[in-house]
Amino acid sequence: MASTSTPIAPGAPAPDFALRSQHGETIELASFRGEKNVVLVFFPFAFTGICTGELCALRDELPRFVNAGTQLLAVSSDAPFALRVFADQEGLEYPLLSDFWPHGEVSRAYGVFHEGKGCALRGTFVIDRQGTVRWSVVNGMPDARDVKDYAAALDRL
């Protein structure tokens, strides 16, 4: 793994951001503070095998991650237009956020940007209602994450 910094550790405040979704709306992390826990999932690229598998697994378990107490947000360095086509093709109804420009800025803030590849590593951060990271996992690009691991972390909040 070659990120620019160390990934945000549990107990640290989650860096705020405002990114455009696949529908062109701006979504701010701060808007969930005091309202919902957030499962923040960074992924390298839309339309790739492992990313598609991971994001479809989230789609299939969506009620665990999108409900009155939790919001799922997925972030990549793809352009919003590519994320829209990808979401439509795969039936992904949760926000896919574009970290396209400034390129990788949010991924860098979370310590999961791979400089050599120009994209995010597979990082997942469970953030509580107060905006504190409570659990995280960061895998290299070829290593898929297990949705059950971060569902269990969310259940512990």
Buried (B, 14 or more C-beta within 10 A) or exposed (E): BEBEEEBBEEEEEBBEBEBBBBEEEEBEBEBBBEEBBBBBBBBBBBEBEBBBEBBEBBBEBEEBBBEEEBBBBBBBBBBBEBBBBBBEEBEBEBBBBBBBEEEBBBBBBBBBBBEEEEBBBBBBBBBBBEBEBBBBBBBEBEEEBEBEEBBEBBEEE
